[in-house]
Amino acid sequence: MAAIHARRFVSADPRKCVGCAICEYICSLEKEKTFNPLKSRIRIVRLHPLINLSVTCRLCEDPMCVASCPRDALTQSKETGIILIDEDKCNGCGWCIEACEYGAVVLHPEKKVVTICDTCDGDPECVKWCPEEALDFVTSDVLAQKARIDSVKRLFIEAMKAVPAPL
């Protein structure tokens, strides 16, 4: 069980992401040797004109993408949590794409098989190249701690608004 907590994945901070798509381009260059965001394993999602978020595999403990594959083309590495794809078995049906809660499974535009982030073997290029430092390579425990810290900061600010100013 300890290995599950050590699994690291790429996480994005929507407060820092400007939607530049450099992560998509660097991923496609690293994995496909071309600058083509449609061939990237990380995707920019525009949540609002001013809010963007990079989306990639979160290495779920019980990945729905793997469970949903009718051809057993997807498996999960017990050591790293990375989703492995057997391209000979994958027919591009898309069940795994629909099953992923994070929108992290994508269909390769030419091969018509799915692609999923493999974290560049533990050294993700997208994190290195992000000009806004919006991407981080974290464990779920670290991400949860960051969320708790942010929540406490927001609560403190709200509490301070309720305190009357000194005369």
Buried (B, 14 or more C-beta within 10 A) or exposed (E): EEEEEEBBBBBBBBEBBEBBBBBBBBBBBBBBEEEBBBBBBBBBBEEEEEEBBBBBBBBBEEBBBBEBBEEEBBBBEEEBBBBEBEBEBBBBBEBBBEBBEBEBBBBBEEEEBBBBBBBBEEEBBBBEBBEBEBBBBBBBEBBEEBEEEEEEEEEEEEEEEEEEEEE
